Amino acid sequence: MTFSELRKKDVICIADGRLLGRVADLEFDEKDGRIRALIVPGAGGLSCVLHGERSQVAVAWQQIACIGDDVVLVAQCGC
């Protein structure tokens, strides 16, 4: 799977069925090159739009339950 394919997938929290968003970026461990987390844009709200701030949610790689054809399922969401 390529990063461009991963970016097209919705990230869903299994615990409550919430759509967290789509993968925007990856966080890597600089020592071993492994993926640490998927970065998903957070729910911004009007305040973020007005101030130009963009919140992000880092979903730890260990929390990913499954990567399917259309979605990434996350076991636990602390967001």
C-alpha positions, 0 to 999 in steps of 0.5 A: 500500500502506498501513502497516497492510497492510505490518504484516501481512507477514512479513520473510524473509532470502533468504540463509538463509530466516530469518523475521525477524518482521513489520514493527512500525514505519518509520524516516523521513529527517526531511529528505526524508520517505523511508523509511530502514528497516523496524523488525522486533522482534528475537528477544527471549529470556527475558532480554529478557522478564524485564527488559522489554527489546525488541530491534529490527532495522532493515532498511535500505530498500536491502536490500529485494529485493521486497515481495510479497503476503504477505512482504517479502524482504530481500537481506542480513541483518546481524542 
